[in-house]
Each structure stands twice: as structure tokens, then as C-alpha cells.
Amino acid sequence: MELSLQKGSRSRILAGLLLLAIAIFIGRLFYLQIIQHEEYVKLAAAEQIKPLTIPAQRGEIYALDGNAPVPLVQNQPIYTLFADPAVVTEPDRVLTVVREVAGGNLRPKIDELLERKNTRYQILGTKLSRKQAELIKKENLSGIGFQEVSQRVYPEGKLAAQTLGFVNDEGVGQYGVESALNDRLVGHDGLLKSVTDVSGVPLTIGDKNINEPAKNGDNIVLTIDRNIQSYVERTLASKVKSLGADTGSVIVMNPQNGDIMAMANFPTFNPEKFNSVKNSALFNNNVISRPYEPGSVMKTFAMAIGLDKGVIQPNSTYINTDSIKVEDRVIQNLWRGETGKITMQTGLNYSLNTSVVTVAQLLGDGKNVDRKARDTIYNYLYDKFHLGQITGVELAGEQPGVIIPPTEVEGNAVRYSNMTFGQGMNLTMLQVAAGFCSLINGGTYHPPTVIAGTLSDGGIFTGAEEKGSQENVISPSSAKKIHSMIRKARKAFYAGNDIPGYDIGGKTGTSQTLKPEGGYNDDETIATYLGYGGNSTPKYVIMVETSGKDKYLEGNKHALPIFTDISNWLIEYLRIDPKG
């Protein structure tokens, strides 16, 4: 009887344990399949669904041919050749084929790269052409693949190189527009999530694909006119050499809206071969990145300030002795002009320092370049003409230059006297040219720009938003007077080679360079010419600068001829009607 009970108890215990095990198993299945279902689906998807980047196309860059956009920078597909050493089964054949087809594009010691069996990705070559890639693909080499990338190409060669900049090997814009507008040009990569096989090859599995299209970068249209740019570059290169200078820069602007129609530097470089440039200084756009003392072209600004403040008229007179004392310094005229009682117009014609220092004195108490005079000059130069500060042009590398305010010790009477004839300050050509536009366009400052707008992939042009202009930096009546004075200053000595029937004006500038240890170098100067052209309305402003190591250059001899050549050509190219 007792034995029978023990056997029954053991059966019940075993049955209970079995039921408990089944319950635990069912509970575990319920937990995994029901409660943890979504989590395991995610883990499975992570193994099977791979994110694949859809690269965006970098925006292209265009110039204008008249009003029609023409390409300056385009994209060309090139290919990176790579290997999966773990999958390569015929390394000798791979080496033979790729060396024969793409020898010049291969990395060194690719045989060693193929031996790295513990890696899955080795780049064997870069910048292969489509034809090279297709020839290698035909060989069906195991473990060999290609990645398509984009390379910048330049249909116009070196044209506007410093304005454009270039894209480095990492795909990042350097210098010029490429750097300044890199974020707009680069676009945004897209994303494709797709179920893949064990080799990572995408499979077509309906709703598991998530396609976020790539957004290509903006196609930028510049205000640069390719024909003007081309002529300016050719003229600058030939004239710099023939006139005996080493380097030169030119900017051409539309004074009515601030558009930059050309911006050139000599020497230059080929952006398609930027890696071969040994002197990185060639990448700099000196029009915006090299502030200097512009010299006597600044006399036009000094006269304009005097006219606008009503302390002079073009026919106002002063006594010229070819020197003038400011505090403990004696400032002399570089060129000897008429002495005795002469007009301000005569002073500008002969580029006399004494004339503009006299204007500075008249802006004060009439005898001294006092604080009132210095405050007035600073207000016009810095706040109204925007000199000595970044203009905001859409180019990388712009430098602000320096205009020392009268609140500082160095902003004294001597310095401000020197500033009236372009010394004691450092300005860029762009700043001076943009400020000068306001002198001859009626008194409106237009911020300079190189962006005309954008071009859609379908070829639709959209104009850029206008920058805020500043009206009445000088009054229209003052602008009319300084406009006339600048025209007469050119006509007095330098108008002989101008095409008759047009309104052409300008001013020379010759400035000494600074020694590293301080002080001025008497044997090395920078030659500048700044002027405008048109009919009843000025159509263009041209600023020219030339320089050379240990060379004494003069504005009327080494910069003015370049201005005249370009000015006469522009009259024909822009089809400007004669006055009247």
C-alpha cells in the first residue's frame, strides 16, 4: 500500500515539473514573439537592410555671354578602382589588366594592397575615365569594383581662375566662389535603404526601400561676362609684360548696380591642375585679398567730401606753393604743378597733394586738420564709402584693410592729411572701385557682387536677391560736380587715345611700398588708374593696378594704358551710343 502511494506521488511530481517546463517554454515564446516582436524585427532589419548613400551632384558655375549663361565649371564622372582582397581569386590577372588599362591612375605597390586579405576594401586607383572603367569591367575580375565620383572640368581653361577657386581632392571648395559658396554648391546626399543579400548587393523588396532623393547643389550664375573677362585677362597679361611690371590686377564694375563684370590677376593658374601649382600665392585674388595704399586715386574721394560738405567748389581757389605744413610735418607735392592761386580743379588735374590737404583743413577750422575734420573724413570713408572693411562680396579670402579711426592715437592730423592722397591707409581694389562707383553714378553705394542668380537643371534662370543699396552717400548735386571734375582731370592730359564722343574720366595713382622694417621704399612703387566710361550715364568703372619687385612704376605710364585699352574695347563691346 505504501509503495503504491510513493509511486503515485513521484508521477504527480514529474507531471508537475513537466507542466512547469512547458509553461516556462510557452511564456518565453510569448515574450519573444509577442512582447519583443518589434525589437527583433528591428535587429533583423538592421542586418538585412543597408543604408546606401545617393551622392548629390555639386552645382556648376556659369558666366554670362551678354545675357546668356555659359559654363565655366562643369562636372565630369570619374571612377575610383577598388578591390576586396578577400574575394580576389586571380591577383596576377588583376595586376596585369589594371596596369595595362589604368597604369597612370594606379596607386603605388598595388600588389601589396591585394595581399591584405584581412581587409575588405583597398583603393587601387583614382580618377579613371569611363572608358578605362568599362575596359576593366569587361574582364569580369572577381573582387574588383568601381565607385563613380565627380571631377570639376573647366571649358574655358584658366578664365577667371582666382574668382572661381577650385575643389580639392576631398571635394571641398577652396578659394573664390567654390569656397565662399561651398554649402550652396555641394548639395545634400540622398539615402536609399534596401534589403541586401549576404554580399551587400541590394535586392528589390517593395516597401522596405526608403528613397530620400539627393538634392543637387545650386548652379550659380556669375555676373562675370566671359567676353569682358577674356579680353581683360589677355590685355593685362600682354601689357604687364610690355610695360615692365611683374604683376597686375584689374576689376571692371557696373556702377549702376554693383555687378562685377570682370576680375583678373596676372600671373594666374589653371584650376584643373591646381595640384601642380608650386606657388600657392597664385590662388589669391589680389583684387580682394591684398590691401595696399592706393595713392592719388583717393583724391577723388577727398574732393567729393569737400564738395558734399560745401567747403569747396570745383573753381574754389587756394595758394599753392607745392608744400603745406601739418603740425610738425611738411607735405610736398610729388608732381610740380602751377604755383600761386589755383583752383581745386587744377589741383586735381595736376594731382597736387596740397589741394586735398587744404580740403581737409577746410573741413575743420580752416587752418588745421582738427578732430572735426578727421571725424568727417572717417565718416565718409568708412561709413558711407565702406572703405577699410569687408564688402561682403561672395568670394573667399576678402581682407578688410585698415582705416585708423580718429579716436585712436595714430588717427592724428598727419595721418588724415596723408589719407586724402591715399597714404596711411590700406584698402583693397574692390573697396576703392565700389566706393568710386558712388561718386559717378549720382551718389548711391551699391554693394559689389559676383552673383547674378541661379540656373535650374531645366535651364531656368532665377535672379539673385538684390543687396541693400545706400542712397545719398553724397548728394546728387555733389556727385554731378565730382563726376565733372574727374572727367576734366583725364581730359587735361590723358584723353588723347580715347574714342571721341564719350564721357571718359579717371585719376592716376602712384604709391610707395612699405619696407618690412618700417618707412617707405623710394625705389618701389605701385601704379594705379581708376576711371569710368559711358555716355550720359556711366556704363563701367575700371580699376587697374600694376607692381614689380624693386621697380618704380607710375600710374600714368604703367596703369593708365591698360585702362585706356580696356575702356575703348568696352565701348565697342557694350555698343554704347555716343553722347547726345
Secondary structure, 3 states (H helix, E strand, C coil): CHHHHHHHHHHHHHHHHHHHHHHHHHHHHHHHHHHCHHHHHHHHHHHHEEEEEECCCCCCEEEEECCEEEEEEEEEEEEEEEECCCCCCCHHHHHHHHHHHHHHHECCCHHHHHCCCCCCCEEEEEEECHHHHHHHHCCCCCCEEEEEEEEEECCCCCCCHHHHCEECCCCCEECHHHHHCHHHHHCECEEEEEEECCCCCECCCHHHCEEECCECCCCEEEEEEHHHHHHHHHHHHHHHHHHCCCEEEEEEECCCCCEEEEEEEECCCCHHHHHHCCCHHHHCCHHHHCCECCHHHHHHHHHHHHHHCCCCCCCCEEEECCEEEECCEEEECCCCCCCEEEEHHHHHHCCCHHHHHHHHHHCCCCCCCCHHHHHHHHHHHHHHCCCCCCCCCCCECCCCCECCCCCCCCCCHHHHHHHCCCCCCEECHHHHHHHHHHHHCCCCECCCECEEEEECCCCCEEECCCCCCECCCCCHHHHHHHHHHHHHHHHHHCCCCCCCCCEEEEEEEEEEEECCCCCEEEEEEEEEEEEEEECCCEEEEEEEEEECCCCCCCHHHHHHHHHHHHHHHHHHHCCCCCCC
